[in-house]
């Protein structure tokens, strides 16, 4: 099952809105075939694992391991449960059930009705963590929201731009190195959308893409309540689908869409509903401080990714205060990374 999870992770950034799934076929403690879901609309993990077996007669004494319940419905591809039954596989081990309403136990039921022995629960928590975006999206009908920022050990995310020259500010505002940038851009390829506020656009003029890593660019989202941003900023270049969340208008031009919210509404609630309707499973919020603090105060986040850097400011923009449960830490390019989740 651990191998299933390793295989499944290889589909990160390529299979959404489908889940990450890996599958392994074993006979006498030896792997005879393995596969994973490689891209949305393509063959599922179980199909690829079965196709990888050189001697099909071995299937009749094999155990199939898979980190998510095999599907029992026809979507982009035929039902995996039907293929497993037709292949004569006598035993299936599943990490956990699929909460998607068209599956939701039906795959297990179909296989058991065909006489297949099915076990459920092996490495269940590890499997649910891998597919946390998918599971949250399906069960809560909202995107999985991740907060990301870097801060100095003294507690600041940036110096004050107005207190120094443009050259000095440009030198100091990048508080992490190139290796951290590559890691962050890799993570961007794994998320459906990325969001910043208008102040971040004005100060940093970010491209909000994944240029430092090979992979897809996330949908760009900018919160600009009163449409104060000029069109010369990179987010308006029409190269990547971009949403401007505002309280002025709702219209679209090519790759640029203006998403309206009533000033009396919580813009994140409105945005979350629209992202769900668009099938976008996850949103990473990269700033600035006011946006991050708003989301934290509302409690509308699921995960936070924070880099603590050795740089030091005596003054500047304070980093948000996070109170989630720390679940991971590692060192990268002199920075300490910590991952938090909102809850136990």
C-alpha positions in Angstrom: 0.0 0.0 0.0 2.9 2.3 0.7 4.0 1.7 -2.9 0.5 2.6 -4.1 0.8 6.0 -2.3 4.3 6.5 -3.9 2.8 5.8 -7.3 -0.3 7.9 -6.8 1.8 11.0 -5.8 3.4 10.9 -9.3 0.1 12.2 -10.7 0.2 15.4 -8.6 -0.8 18.4 -10.6 -2.1 16.3 -13.5 -5.2 14.4 -12.5 -7.5 17.0 -10.8 -10.4 17.0 -10.3 -9.8 13.3 -10.0 -8.0 11.8 -7.0 -4.5 10.6 -6.8 -4.5 6.8 -7.1 -1.8 4.1 -7.4 -2.3 0.4 -7.7 -0.1 -2.7 -7.2 -0.7 -6.4 -8.0 1.0 -8.9 -5.9 1.4 -12.7 -6.1 3.4 -14.6 -3.4 4.7 -11.3 -2.0 6.1 -10.3 -5.4 4.8 -7.3 -7.4 3.8 -8.5 -10.8 2.3 -5.2 -12.0 1.8 -1.6 -10.9 0.4 1.6 -12.3 -1.1 5.0 -11.4 -3.6 7.5 -12.7 -1.3 9.7 -14.8 -3.6 12.4 -16.3 -7.2 13.5 -16.1 -9.3 11.6 -18.6 -6.7 8.9 -19.0 -6.7 5.3 -17.7 -7.1 4.8 -14.0 -4.5 3.2 -11.7 -6.1 -0.2 -11.6 -6.3 -0.4 -15.4 -2.6 0.5 -15.8 -1.6 -2.0 -13.1 -3.5 -4.8 -14.8 -2.1 -3.9 -18.2 1.4 -4.0 -16.8 1.1 -7.7 -15.9 3.0 -9.8 -18.5 1.3 -13.1 -17.7 -2.5 -12.5 -17.4 -3.0 -16.0 -15.9 -1.3 -14.7 -12.8 -4.2 -12.4 -12.1 -6.4 -15.2 -10.9 -4.2 -15.6 -7.8 -3.2 -12.0 -7.3 -4.1 -9.5 -4.7 -4.7 -6.0 -5.9 -3.8 -3.1 -3.7 -5.2 0.4 -4.3 -5.3 3.5 -2.1 -8.9 4.5 -3.1 -12.0 2.4 -3.7 -12.2 1.4 -7.4 -14.9 3.2 -9.3 -18.2 1.5 -10.2 -19.5 4.1 -12.7 -18.7 5.1 -16.3 -17.1 8.6 -16.4 -14.2 9.5 -18.7 -13.3 5.8 -18.5 -15.2 2.5 -17.8 -15.7 1.2 -14.2 -12.5 -0.2 -12.7 -14.6 -2.6 -10.5 -15.9 -4.3 -13.7 -12.3 -4.8 -15.0 -11.2 -6.2 -11.7 -14.1 -8.7 -11.7 -13.5 -9.6 -15.4 -9.8 -10.2 -14.7 -10.5 -12.8 -12.1 -8.6 -11.1 -9.3 -9.7 -12.9 -6.1 -8.6 -10.3 -3.5 -8.6 -6.5 -3.3 -7.1 -4.4 -0.5 -8.3 -0.7 -0.3 -7.0 2.1 1.9 -10.4 3.8 2.2 -13.8 4.4 0.5 -14.3 7.0 -2.1 -16.9 9.6 -0.8 -17.8 10.7 -4.4 -21.5 10.0 -4.7 -21.2 8.0 -7.9 -18.8 5.6 -6.1 -19.3 5.8 -2.3 -19.2 2.1 -1.5 -20.7 0.9 -4.8 -17.3 -0.3 -6.1 -16.8 -2.4 -2.9 -20.3 -3.7 -3.1 -20.0 -4.8 -6.7 -16.7 -6.6 -6.1 -18.0 -8.4 -3.0 -21.1 -9.4 -4.9 -18.9 -11.0 -7.5 -17.2 -13.1 -4.8 -14.0 -11.0 -4.4 -12.5 -10.7 -0.9 -12.2 -7.0 -0.1 -10.3 -5.6 2.8 -10.5 -1.9 3.8 -8.4 0.4 6.0 -4.7 -0.4 5.3 -2.8 2.9 5.7 -6.1 4.7 5.7 -4.9 8.0 7.3 -1.8 8.2 5.1 -4.0 7.7 2.0 -6.5 10.4 3.2 -3.7 12.8 3.7 -2.4 12.3 0.2 -5.9 13.0 -1.2 -6.8 15.7 1.3 -7.7 18.2 -1.5 -10.0 15.8 -3.3 -11.7 14.6 -0.1 -12.3 18.1 1.2 -13.6 19.2 -2.2 -16.1 16.3 -2.4 -17.3 16.3 1.2 -17.3 20.0 1.9 -18.1 21.2 -1.6 -15.4 23.9 -1.3 -11.8 24.1 -2.5 -9.0 23.1 -0.1 -7.4 26.4 1.0 -3.6 26.6 1.7 -1.9 29.7 3.1 1.8 30.3 2.1 4.3 32.9 3.2 7.9 33.4 4.2 8.9 35.3 7.3 12.1 36.4 9.1 12.9 34.8 12.4 12.1 38.2 13.9 8.5 37.9 12.6 8.3 40.1 9.5 7.2 39.1 6.0 8.6 42.2 4.2 10.3 45.5 5.0 8.3 48.7 4.6 8.8 49.9 1.0 8.3 53.6 1.9 11.3 53.6 4.3 14.0 52.8 1.8 15.0 53.4 -1.8 13.6 51.2 -4.6 17.0 49.4 -5.0 17.3 48.7 -1.3 13.7 47.4 -1.1 14.3 45.1 -4.1 17.4 43.7 -2.4 15.6 43.0 0.9 12.1 41.9 -0.1 13.3 38.5 -1.4 13.9 36.8 2.0 14.3 33.2 0.6 16.7 31.8 -1.9 16.4 30.1 -5.3 15.9 26.6 -3.9 12.9 27.7 -1.9 11.6 29.5 -5.0 11.8 26.2 -7.0 10.1 24.3 -4.3 7.3 26.9 -4.1 6.8 26.9 -7.9 6.7 23.1 -7.8 3.9 23.3 -5.3 2.1 25.8 -7.5 1.9 23.3 -10.2 0.0 21.0 -7.8 -2.7 23.5 -7.0 -5.8 24.7 -8.9 -5.5 28.4 -8.2 -3.2 31.0 -6.6 -4.4 34.2 -5.0 -2.9 37.5 -3.8 -4.3 40.9 -2.9 -3.9 44.2 -4.9 -1.2 45.5 -2.5 1.0 42.6 -3.4 0.5 43.2 -7.1 1.4 46.9 -6.7 4.4 46.2 -4.6 5.9 43.1 -6.2 4.3 42.9 -9.6 4.2 39.1 -9.5 3.6 36.8 -12.5 2.0 34.2 -10.2 3.1 31.4 -12.5 5.3 28.3 -12.1 8.2 29.4 -14.3 10.8 27.8 -12.0 9.3 24.3 -12.4 7.9 22.3 -15.3 4.2 21.9 -14.9 0.9 23.6 -15.3 0.3 27.1 -14.1 -2.5 27.6 -11.6 -5.5 29.9 -12.2 -4.4 33.4 -11.1 -6.7 35.3 -8.7 -6.3 38.9 -7.5 -8.5 40.5 -4.9 -9.0 44.1 -6.0 -12.1 45.4 -4.4 -12.4 48.7 -6.2 -10.4 47.9 -9.3 -7.5 50.3 -8.5 -4.9 48.3 -10.3 -3.6 49.5 -13.7 -3.4 47.1 -16.6 0.4 47.2 -16.9 0.9 44.7 -14.2 1.9 41.1 -15.1 -1.3 39.6 -13.9 -3.1 41.4 -16.8 -0.9 39.9 -19.5 -3.7 37.4 -20.6 -1.1 34.6 -20.8 -2.8 32.6 -18.0 -6.5 32.5 -17.0 -7.0 35.2 -14.4 -9.8 36.2 -12.1 -10.1 39.7 -10.6 -12.3 39.5 -7.5 -14.0 42.9 -7.1 -17.1 44.8 -6.0 -17.5 46.9 -9.2 -18.4 44.6 -12.2 -18.8 41.1 -13.5 -17.5 40.6 -17.1 -14.8 38.7 -19.0 -12.3 39.3 -21.8 -10.3 36.4 -23.2 -8.3 35.0 -20.3 -9.4 37.8 -17.9 -12.6 37.4 -15.8 -13.9 39.9 -13.3 -15.7 38.1 -10.4 -18.1 40.3 -8.6 -19.0 40.1 -4.9 -21.4 42.3 -3.0 -19.4 44.6 -0.6 -21.5 43.3 2.3 -20.5 39.7 1.5 -17.3 37.8 2.5 -15.4 37.7 -0.8 -13.7 34.4 0.1 -17.1 32.7 0.6 -18.2 34.0 -2.8 -15.0 33.0 -4.4 -15.0 29.5 -2.8 -18.5 28.8 -4.3 -17.3 29.9 -7.8 -14.2 27.8 -7.6 -16.3 24.8 -6.6 -18.6 25.3 -9.5 -15.6 25.5 -11.8 -14.2 22.2 -10.4 -11.1 23.8 -8.9 -10.1 21.7 -5.9 -7.5 23.8 -4.3 -6.4 27.4 -3.7 -3.1 28.6 -2.4 -3.1 32.1 -1.0 0.3 33.8 -1.1 -0.5 37.2 0.4 -0.3 39.9 1.4 -0.6 40.2 5.2 -4.1 41.6 5.2 -5.5 38.9 3.0 -3.8 36.1 5.0 -5.0 37.6 8.3 -8.5 37.9 7.0 -8.6 34.2 6.0 -7.1 33.2 9.4 -9.5 35.3 11.3 -12.4 33.7 9.4 -11.0 30.3 10.0 -11.5 29.5 6.3 -8.2 27.7 5.7 -7.2 24.1 5.9 -3.3 24.2 5.6 -0.5 26.7 6.1 3.0 26.5 4.5 5.5 28.8 6.3 9.2 29.3 5.6 11.2 30.9 8.4 14.3 32.5 7.0 17.6 33.7 8.7 17.1 37.2 7.4 16.4 39.9 9.9 14.5 43.3 9.9 14.1 45.7 12.8 10.8 46.8 11.4 8.4 45.9 8.6 5.1 44.1 7.8 4.3 41.6 10.6 3.8 38.0 9.6 0.4 36.4 10.4 0.0 34.5 13.6 -0.9 30.9 13.0 -2.4 28.6 15.6 -2.9 25.3 13.7 -1.3 21.9 14.4 2.2 21.5 13.1 2.5 18.3 11.0 5.8 18.7 9.2 9.1 20.5 9.3 12.3 20.4 7.3 15.3 22.6 6.4 15.8 24.0 2.8 18.5 26.5 1.8 19.0 27.8 5.3 15.2 28.3 5.8 13.1 26.2 8.1 9.8 25.0 6.6 6.8 24.2 8.8 3.4 22.9 7.6 0.3 23.4 9.8 -3.2 22.2 9.5 -6.3 23.9 10.8 -7.5 21.4 13.5 -6.3 18.0 14.8 
